[in-house]
Amino acid sequence: MRSLARFTMSMAATLLPLGPVVSCSSAAEEPLVSAAPTSTTAPVTSESTTTVPAASDQTAAFLSALALRDSTLLAATAAGLSPGSPAQLYADHLSLAVAALGGSETASLTEVDGVFEVCASERCSSFSDPIFDAGTGLLADIAVDGQLLLDRIGGPGPVAALEEAQARIHSAYRSDNGTVNMIIEVTNIGTQPLRMLSFAAIQSRSDGIVIQPSGAWGDVDVDVGSTGRALVTFVDGDLSAPVSIPVILGDSTDLEFVVPAVS
């Protein structure tokens, strides 16, 4: 699988608050509380005992991973967050975005009176008011610049399927400046390689305006049985509008997926 980078804007600034503006559907299924016990221990069984890290430790570890911008660390961090929560989706989204970029500038992390500030490329975002799952005690949400991730990020979206391939929006996040960052996945279920042209994706907004990406990074060639992922950014994008992405099969057949929105 080959990767191609296409840069048309500064991604260091885009990555800082990186993400979409959609509610995470599974987040509403379990009650959330705004505080967590210092330490929570699951019922003891003959096989294992699981201890949930203190709330402050979870928050610090989550934000440290965000600041370090390491895709492997972000993926591992996501696995330890409340399952299906906005916080988990955000960490997973950032992990895939950093992987698509081939790396990203490390940010600084400071904390004053419970408010954390992450800064990179002369741009900062504040993180505050963490929310923990009432049942597990795991971090489920946090406010970015005063707005919860629940209201910023969504996914995965519905799958658009053709005979040779499937596509979906894995996750989408909307920054305060109106930029929508999407992770688009294309899975090759056919019998020949394909090429995903994420830089040629378009979004048709509900007001009739057609938007082209301001940047696209990630996988281009997708082998049979593999999934390719691309980070695509739309300035003034619409989280409730579908995205069209062209795909070319190995025999030069042109396909076009209309991928449903996450909201």
C-alpha positions in Angstrom: 0.0 0.0 0.0 1.5 3.3 -1.1 1.0 6.7 0.5 1.0 10.1 -1.0 1.0 13.5 0.7 -0.7 16.5 -0.9 -0.2 19.7 1.2 -2.3 22.8 0.5 -2.5 24.2 4.1 -0.8 24.0 7.4 -1.9 20.8 9.1 -0.1 21.6 12.3 -2.8 24.2 13.0 -5.6 21.9 11.7 -4.5 19.0 13.8 -4.6 20.9 17.0 -8.4 20.9 17.6 -8.7 18.2 14.8 -12.1 16.7 14.3 -15.8 16.8 13.3 -19.0 18.2 14.8 -21.4 15.3 15.2 -22.8 13.5 18.2 -21.3 10.1 18.8 -24.3 7.9 18.6 -23.2 5.4 21.1 -22.3 8.1 23.6 -25.9 8.6 24.5 -26.5 5.0 25.4 -24.7 5.0 28.7 -25.0 7.5 31.5 -22.2 9.9 31.9 -21.1 11.8 35.1 -18.8 14.7 35.5 -16.6 13.2 38.1 -14.9 9.9 38.7 -13.7 8.2 41.9 -10.0 8.4 42.7 -9.7 4.7 42.0 -12.3 2.2 41.0 -11.8 -1.6 41.3 -13.9 -4.1 39.3 -15.4 -7.0 41.2 -12.8 -9.5 42.2 -12.9 -12.8 40.3 -10.7 -15.8 40.5 -9.1 -14.8 37.2 -8.3 -11.1 37.3 -8.6 -7.8 39.0 -8.9 -4.6 37.0 -8.1 -1.2 38.6 -9.3 1.9 36.8 -6.7 4.8 36.9 -7.6 7.9 38.9 -9.6 10.5 37.0 -6.7 13.0 37.1 -4.3 10.3 35.8 -6.6 9.4 32.9 -7.0 13.0 31.8 -3.3 13.7 32.0 -2.5 10.5 30.0 -5.1 11.3 27.4 -3.8 14.9 26.8 -0.2 13.8 26.9 -0.9 11.4 24.0 -2.6 14.2 22.1 0.4 16.5 22.6 2.9 13.9 21.6 1.2 13.3 18.3 2.3 9.6 18.0 -0.2 7.5 16.1 0.7 4.2 18.0 0.4 5.9 21.4 -2.9 7.6 20.4 -4.3 4.2 19.3 -3.2 2.6 22.6 -4.7 5.5 24.6 -8.0 5.2 22.7 -8.3 1.5 23.7 -8.2 2.5 27.4 -11.0 5.1 27.2 -14.7 4.6 27.6 -15.8 2.3 24.7 -17.8 4.1 22.1 -17.4 7.5 23.7 -16.5 10.8 22.1 -13.1 10.7 23.8 -12.3 7.3 22.4 -13.4 8.3 18.9 -11.4 11.5 19.1 -8.2 9.7 20.1 -8.7 7.1 17.3 -9.4 9.9 14.8 -6.2 11.7 15.8 -4.2 8.4 15.5 -5.4 7.8 12.0 -4.9 11.5 11.0 -1.3 11.5 12.3 -0.7 8.2 10.4 -2.1 9.7 7.2 0.2 12.7 7.6 3.2 10.5 8.2 3.8 12.3 11.5 3.0 15.6 13.1 4.7 18.3 15.1 4.8 17.6 18.9 2.7 20.1 20.9 3.3 21.6 24.3 1.0 20.7 27.2 0.5 22.9 30.3 -2.1 22.9 33.1 -3.4 25.7 35.3 -6.2 25.1 37.8 -7.6 22.1 36.0 -7.5 23.6 32.6 -5.0 22.1 30.1 -3.6 24.0 27.2 -2.1 22.2 24.1 -0.1 24.5 21.8 1.5 23.9 18.4 2.4 26.2 15.5 1.4 29.3 17.5 -2.1 27.9 18.0 -3.5 26.7 21.3 -6.6 24.8 22.4 -7.8 24.4 26.0 -9.2 21.2 27.4 -11.3 21.2 30.5 -14.3 19.6 32.3 -13.6 15.9 31.7 -16.6 13.6 31.9 -16.3 10.0 33.1 -18.5 7.0 32.4 -20.8 6.3 35.4 -20.4 2.6 35.1 -16.7 2.1 34.3 -15.1 5.3 35.6 -13.3 5.7 32.3 -12.8 9.0 30.5 -15.7 9.5 28.1 -15.7 13.2 27.1 -13.9 16.5 27.5 -14.5 20.1 26.5 -12.2 21.6 23.8 -12.2 25.4 23.9 -15.5 25.2 25.9 -17.3 22.7 23.7 -17.6 19.0 24.5 -16.3 16.5 22.0 -19.8 15.1 21.9 -20.8 18.2 19.9 -17.7 18.2 17.7 -17.0 14.7 16.5 -19.0 11.9 15.0 -18.6 8.5 13.3 -18.4 6.0 11.9 -20.8 6.8 9.1 -22.9 4.4 7.0 -21.1 2.2 4.5 -21.5 2.9 0.8 -20.9 -0.4 -1.1 -20.2 -1.4 -4.7 -19.3 -4.8 -6.0 -15.6 -4.1 -5.9 -15.2 -1.9 -2.8 -16.8 -0.3 0.2 -16.3 3.2 1.6 -17.3 5.2 4.7 -16.4 8.2 6.8 -14.6 6.7 9.8 -14.8 9.9 11.7 -15.2 13.6 11.2 -14.4 16.6 13.4 -15.1 20.3 13.1 -12.7 22.9 14.4 -13.7 26.3 15.7 -12.6 27.8 12.5 -15.1 25.8 10.5 -12.7 23.3 9.0 -14.0 19.8 8.9 -11.4 17.0 9.0 -12.5 13.6 7.9 -10.9 10.1 7.9 -12.3 8.4 4.8 -11.9 4.6 4.5 -12.1 2.5 1.3 -12.0 -1.3 1.6 -11.1 -3.3 -1.5 -13.4 -6.4 -1.6 -12.8 -7.0 -5.3 -10.3 -9.0 -7.3 -7.9 -6.2 -8.5 -6.0 -3.3 -6.9 -7.6 0.1 -6.7 -6.6 3.6 -6.3 -8.5 6.1 -4.1 -8.3 9.7 -5.3 -9.0 11.5 -2.0 -7.6 14.8 -3.3 -10.4 14.8 -5.8 -13.2 14.3 -3.3 -15.9 16.9 -3.2 -18.7 17.7 -0.8 -22.1 19.1 -1.9 -23.4 21.2 1.0 -27.1 21.5 1.7 -27.0 25.1 0.5 -25.9 23.9 -3.0 -22.3 25.0 -2.6 -19.8 22.4 -3.8 -16.5 22.3 -1.8 -13.2 20.8 -2.8 -10.6 19.6 -0.2 -8.1 22.1 1.1 -5.8 19.2 1.7 -5.7 15.4 1.4 -3.1 12.9 2.8 -2.9 9.2 3.2 -3.2 5.9 1.3 -3.6 6.0 -2.5 -3.1 2.4 -3.7 -5.3 -0.2 -1.9 -4.5 -3.9 -2.4 -7.2 -6.6 -2.6 -8.5 -7.4 0.9 -7.0 -4.2 2.4 -8.4 -0.9 3.7 -7.0 2.5 2.7 -7.5 5.6 4.8 -7.1 9.2 4.0 -7.3 12.4 5.9 -9.4 15.0 3.9 -10.0 18.5 5.1 -12.8 20.8 4.0 -12.8 24.5 4.9 -16.4 25.5 5.9 -17.4 21.9 5.5 -20.8 20.5 6.4 -21.0 17.5 8.7 -24.5 16.7 7.5 -23.5 16.5 3.8 -22.3 13.5 1.9 -18.8 13.3 0.3 -18.1 12.0 -3.2 -14.7 10.2 -3.7 -13.5 8.8 -7.0 -11.8 5.4 -7.2 -9.9 3.8 -10.1 -9.7 0.0 -10.5 -6.6 -1.8 -11.8 -8.3 -2.3 -15.2 -8.8 1.5 -15.4 -12.5 1.3 -14.5 -13.7 4.5 -12.9 -15.9 4.3 -9.8 -17.4 7.1 -7.6 -18.6 6.6 -4.1 -21.1 8.9 -2.6 -20.3 8.4 1.1 -23.1 9.3 3.6 -22.4 11.9 6.3 -21.8 10.9 9.9 -24.6 13.1 11.1 
